[in-house]
Amino acid sequence: MRPIRLLLWLAVPVLAHAQSSQATAPAFTATGAFIALSVADLDASVRWYSEKLGLRVVQRPPKFEQSTAVILEGGGLIVELVHRDDATSLTAVAPGVKANYLVHGIFKAGIIVDDFDKTLSMLKARGVEIAIGPFPKRGEQRANVIVRDNGGNMIQFFGPR
């Protein structure tokens, strides 16, 4: 089975050698997933994904046009965080919109993990904000939980079938 790749923002060319950083052990293991996010505070987001999800920095490409990126990996997940000098928040552009799911387009990323209960325990232990759930496995529904990162982005973790 091929991993599903979810593109939330235009990828920036990777031109630099990988750099590693010390990180906590990954909070989960997955078959494979990719998400990319446009972020307001690159350093704060790198810290959140390192500390809360246990990802490690593998690349810091040089700035390209108005974009600075950091690529993190761990537990089968690749996260590309991008800060653009000319980007703005949704609330600045549309102050009446109080949630990203009220705008058409991708509003949440999902990851299927090998051990849902272990993932949930580690997320809670690391102080990750639970936005919705958790929900137990029931019939055709996988066990799942939705968390928020430091920028308010929703990530849904699913258990195996």
SULWO-V146415 format. One record per helix or strand of 2 or more residues. SS is the DSSP state (h for helix, s for strand). FROM is the first residue (numbers start at 1). LEN is the number of residues. If there is no record, write none. Layout:
# SULWO-V146415
ss = [SS:SS]
from = [FROM:FROM]
len = [LEN:LEN]
This chain:
# SULWO-V146415
ss = [s:h:s:s:s:h:h:s:h:s:s:s]
from = [33:42:56:67:77:90:100:108:116:129:144:154]
len = [6:10:4:8:8:4:3:6:10:7:5:5]
